[in-house]
Amino acid sequence: MTGETTKRTVVAAGGAGFLGRIVVADLVGRGHTVAVPTRRPTSLDDLAVHLAGTPGHLVVVPLDDAGPARAAPALARLDPAPSAVVAALGGWSIGPRLLAVAPDAWQRALDDHLTAHLRAMQAYVPLLAGQDDPVYVTTNGAAADEPMAGSGPINVTGAAQRMLLRVVAAEETDGVRFHEVSFLAAVAGDDRNLDPEAELGHGEVADAVRGVLDDPRTPQLVRVVPRGAR
């Protein structure tokens, strides 16, 4: 089965971030309901205005210090129930060489780029049980594959995130599909990337994630390169 699927309710973890907003805007614009759990609910006010009048619905679910677990009951009450999760958590940073990273900075990297994915999975995977073609998607990047001086914590957590998804996929037997979409170039407009050699357009980002949601035959790992590099 390929092509546009029945409209879904999608939980977009990290949907208030740079990459997440691209995915949210695309899915809502195509008629899906997208729920964004976030500690910064007002940060989505401009996106809500931009999406007014589109066929889908944006639902903002405030998070507190309890994190994803506290949001799960509200997400479970959505109608229709969530059948997909897109976790665009973490990000990119450049800092000291790995052996000079301070203990508190290392712990923040683990929390923000790895533990956040585990907590999201623990809270949101159970929501998908029993739904039609349930799917869980994480986003990742080139740092999971290639060592990059100055971004050691991102390299390490990116590689660990990939294994996290593989382990969860091996352990879960309730029919949920687990996929990683790994973007192997900077995304256009993200000023955290310094002088990138190549860039992915927002349409390429949205197409890649939507393609995983729409096609059950998608491999577990999807690597995305700029169209001109293919």
PyMOL commands that set and color helices and strands:
alter all, ss='L'
color gray80, all
select helices_A, chain A and resi 18-29+41-51+68-76+98-100+103-128+142-144+152-171+202-214+227-229
alter helices_A, ss='H'
color red, helices_A
select strands_A, chain A and resi 9-13+33-38+57-62+84-87+135-141+177-183+186-187+199-200+221-224
alter strands_A, ss='S'
color yellow, strands_A
deselect
rebuild
show_as cartoon
